[in-house]
Amino acid sequence: MTAKALRHLLGRAGFWLLVIVIAAYTLFPFYWALNSSFKSEQEIMEPASYLPRNPTLVNYQGVFQNDEFIRALGNSAVVSATTVLLALVVGSFAAYALGRLRFRGRTAMLYAVLSMTMFPQISVLSGLFSIVRDLGVFGSQLSLIISYPIFTLPFTVWVLTSFFRGLPKEIEQAALVDGATTFQTFRMILLPLTAPALVTTGLLAFIAAWNEYLFALTFTMTNPSARTVPVAIALFSGRIAREEPIAEVMAAAMVVTLPLLALVLIFQNRIVAGLTAGAVKG
């Protein structure tokens, strides 16, 4: 074997070793939660094992028999879907203006949007609490739908703006020459071309809204029927006093996470297909 071939072989080995280390580091918490979800509460308290000694589905049965958890799943789905819809509708208009139109202060506004993505949630919680209370929606799903765009909308606008900027100007100019109005050009020409970006940002906004905990805990503390999944899981109670249902919490986490992972894979395939189709048509 030559020195060049040896260096190539060592490089490939180092690359795959790095991939394995990163994959193990990122997937181990998920594996451990899955492993714990098939253990009994008694086995959870025993010395740790990498495989359940007596696998059981009793934790999943307990989760699906929990009416509060099922209701929280529905609440999360409604709040997250509505949040995504608002973020995409409002964000696409804002991104079009910031990405395609020329007006004074556009760059400053764009960086203001970027800075909003960096604010910690706790810094706006007190002011948002007063707004939600004054609007009379405290303790309802509407309080979450109103508050979640604070962190989903700036991200959506920032990402979509870069996509609108990347579209060729000739497409928009051709539509205007053919007699289309600005809104028709936006709705019928530019918006379909940004479909991959809409799917990507919508998916990320959905995940952020689905996993949000601080606002959901604060704004639904007086109304358990409006709680979302993260709050419902955090407030799981044991069958007896002072019991910590760790295995049942892990099972609930799996029930919440696995559909989300499937959703990510489905949308990723569509993103790749959309990007490929756009490249061929371009």
N, C-alpha and C positions, 0 to 999 in steps of 0.2 A: 504493500500500500504506500502510495506517495505521501509527501508531507501535506500537499494541498487536499488530497482526499481525506487525510486524517483530521485536518482542521475543519473540513466540511462536516465530517462525522461528529466531531466533538461539539461543533456549533449546533447541529441538529439535536444532539443528545441534551445539551444545555437548554435549548429552547423548550423541548418537551418536558424536561424536568421542571422548568419554571412554570409551564402550563399546569402540570400536575399539582405543584405546590399551591398555586393560586386557586385552582379548582377545589382542592381539599380545604383550604382556608375559608373559602366562601360558602361551600356546601355543607361543611361539618355542622354548623348550627341547625340547618334545616334537617340534616340526617338525625341529629340528636333529639330534636323535637319529635320527628316521626318515630324514632325508636322509643321514646318515652311515652308516646300516645298509645302504644300497645302493651304497656306494663300496667299492673295493678298499683293502687296507691301504696300498698304494703311493699311491693318490689321497688318502688321509687325511693323509699327510705333506706333500702339496703345498699351495700356497696355497689358502685356503678358497674354496669355491664354493657358491652357494645351491641348485644342482641337481647331481646326480652327472653327470659327463661321460660315463662308461661304466657305466650301471647294471648291477648284478650281483646275483644271488641266492646267490652262493657263501657269504656269511656266514650266511644262514638255513639253507643246507644243512649247514654246519658245526655250527650250533647243534642242529639236529634229529638229527645223527649223534653228538652228545655224550651218551654214556650217563649221565654224572654229572649233566648238566643235566636230562635227562628224569626221573631219579630224584629230583632236588631239587624238580622241579615236583610230583611226587606227594607228597613229604614236606610241602611247603608247603600243598597242598590238605588233607591229613589234619590237620595241626597247626592250620591256620586254622579249618577247619570245626569241629573239636572245641572249640577255644577259644571260638568264637561260641556253640556249644551250651551250654557251661558258663556263659558270661557271661549268656546270656538266661535260663536256668533259675534260676540263683542270683540274678541281678540282679532278675528279676521278683518273686521272693518278698521280697527286701530292699526293693525299691521300693514294693511294696504295704504293707509294714509302716511304712515311713517316710512314705508318702503318705496312707494311710487310717487308721492306728491312732494312738491317743493314748497316749503313755507318756513318762515323765520322761527327759530327755536326748535326745529325738528331734532337736531342732534342732542340738545340739552334735554328735551323730553324723552328721547330714547334712553339716555343714561339715567334719567330719573326712574324710568320703568325698570331698568336693570338694578338700580339701587334698592328698589322695593322688594326684589327677590331675596335680598340679603338680610332684611329685617327679621329678627327672631320673633316668633309668634307671641311670646310673653310680653314683648314691648308694646304691642297694640291691644293686648287683651283687656286692659282696664277701660280704655276708650271705647272699644268695641262692645264691651259689656253694657256701658251706658246707652249706646245707640240701640242695641238690641232690646234693652229694657224700655226705652222711650218709644220704640216702634210697637211695643206690645206683643212681641213674638217670642219672648223668653220662654224656654221650655218646649219649643216646637221644632219640627224639622225645618221650618222656614228660617229660623235663626241660623241654622247651619248653612242653608243654601245662600243666605245673604252674606255670611262671613267667609265662606271658603274661597270665593273669587279673589280675596285679598292675597292669597299665595298662589292660586292657579292662573289668574289672569295675567299678571306681569310676566310670568314664564312663557305663557302662550304667545303674548304679544312679541316678546323678544325673539323667540324662535321663528315665528311666522314672518316677522319682518325680514329676517335674513333670506327666507325663501322667496318672498315677493321681490326683494332686491335682485335675486339671481335670475329672475325670468327675463327673457329678451324683450327689449323695448319695442322691437319691430312687431311683435304679436299684438301688443296693445294699440300701436299706431295703425296697424292694418284693420283692426276692428273699428277704430274710430273713423277711418276713411270709408269703411263700408256703411257707415251710418249708425253704428251702435252708440248708445249713450255711455257715459262713464259707469253708471251702475250696471248696465247690461254687459259691458266689457268685464267688470269685476265679477259679476255673478256667473256669466256664461263662458268666459274665456279663462280668466286668471284663477278663479277659485278651483275649477276642476284640475288645473295643472298643479295646484298645491295640495292635492288630495293626500299624497304620502306624508307631507308635513302635518296636515290636519289629523291624520290617523296617529302619527307619532305623538304629537302634543296632547291630543285627546286621551290617548292611553296613559301617558305620564300624569296628566291631570286627574284621571280616574283613580290611578294608584295612590296619588297624594291624598285625594279626598277620602278614599276607602280606608286608608291607614291613619287618618288624622285622629288625634286623641284629645289634645288640650282643649280646643274649642268645644268638641263634643261633650267632654266631661263637664265643662263649666256651664254651657248653655242648656244642658238637659238634666242637670242635677235634681231638679224638682219634679221631673216628669219621666219616670222610667220607661214609659211606652214610646218615647221619642229617641231613646238611646241608640247609638250605632254599635257595630260589632266590636271595635276596640274597647269601648267602655263596658259593654256587656261581658266581654271576656275578663277584663280587669276586675270586675265586681262579682265574678263567679264565687259562689259560697259552697262550702262542703256540706255533706249530708248530716254531719254532726257539728256541734259548736267548736269553733277555733280550728277546724280542719282546713288545710290548704289543699284544694283539689288540683294538684300539679298535673297529674296525668290527664285529667279531664280538660284542663286548660290547654295542654299540648294538643289534644285531639281537636279541640275547637280551633286552635291556630291552624291545624292542617286543613280542616274543613274550609276555613277562610282563604288559605293560601293556595291550595291546589287549583281551584277554579281560576284564580288570578293568574297563575302560571300558564294555564291552558289558554287563557285570553291573550296573554303576551305572545305566545307562540303563534296563535292564529293571526294576530295583527302583524307580527313580523313577516309572515309569509306574504301578506297582502302588501306590505310596504315594499318588499323586494319586487313583487310583481308590478306594482305601480311605477317604481323607478325604472324598471326595465322597459315597460311599455312607453314611458315618456321619452326614454333615450332613443327608441326606435322611431317614434313619431317625429321627434325633434328634427 
